[in-house]
Structures are given as C-alpha cells and as structure tokens.
Amino acid sequence: MLNGQRFPFIERPNNSAGMSNVMPYLPVTLIHRDRSLEMMALLDTGASVNVLPYEVGLQLGAVWEDQTVPI
C-alpha cells in the first residue's frame, strides 16, 4: 500500500440505550462552492456507496431537488 495512513477507532454512542460501537473515523473537510465543513467521517472500506446526511448537505448549501444522480 502506497502512502498508507492509520486512523483511530473511536467509541461513539449507538442508540438511546447507551450502547456504543467502536469504529474507524477520520477527519474530513467537505467543500461545496464557497462553503466548507470540517467533520469526522466513518471510514467504511467495504462500502459501495457514500452517503451524505441531508442536514450536512443543507449546511453546505446543496439544493437536493437539483441533484440528478439517482441512488
């Protein structure tokens, strides 16, 4: 693997019952036009799609109704 990096497994609450999961998160900067957000993203090496939460898209100024790529 070229230029490999390691990211810590971080414990996050999973539900209202107080249970938690330990998963790999990495810091990311999301940019859309003139807006940017820094946040932690789940590193899922087995995923075939990436999902952006609706609220995050709104904070970045995305207009969901204008998106033309079906899921």
N, C-alpha and C positions, 0 to 999 in steps of 0.2 A: 504494500500500500504506500503510495507516494504522499508525502506531506500529511500523514495521519495526525489526528488530534484526539484527545480524550476529553470527555465531558462528564461531570459528576452525576451520580444518581441522587436525586433529591426527593425527599419524602413530602408528599402533598396529600392533604385530606381528600378522600374519595367520595364520601357521602355524609349525610347528616347524622349517621350513627357513630361518627367519629373514626371510622375505619380509614386507613390510608394505604397508598401504594408508593413504592419506591421505583421511580422511572428516570431515564436519562433526559435531562432538559439542557438546552443550550441557549445562550443569549443571541437574539437576532435583532436586526434593525429593519423594519418594514417601511418602504418608501412608495408613495403614490403621489405623483405630480409634485406639489410643493410641501407635502406633509410627510412626517415620519413618526414612527413609534418604536421605542425600544421595549422589548418584552422577552419573556422566556418561552421557548417553544419545545414541544415534545419531540424528541428525536426517535422516529419510528422507521427503522431501516427496512421493515417488511411491508411498508405501505405502498399501495399502487396509486393513491391519490393524496393530495394535500388539501386540508380544509382550513379555511379562514373563518373564524367566527363572525357572524353578521355584525355584531357591535364593533368589532375591530375594523371591519370594512367601512362602517359609518364614520368612525373616528378618523380614518384616512381620507375621507371624502369620496368614497366609491358610491356610485349610484347603481344599486343591484339590478334595477329594472333595465339598465343599459347593457348588462352582461349578456353576451350571446353564446357563450360556451355552455352546452347542456352537461349536466352531471348524470 
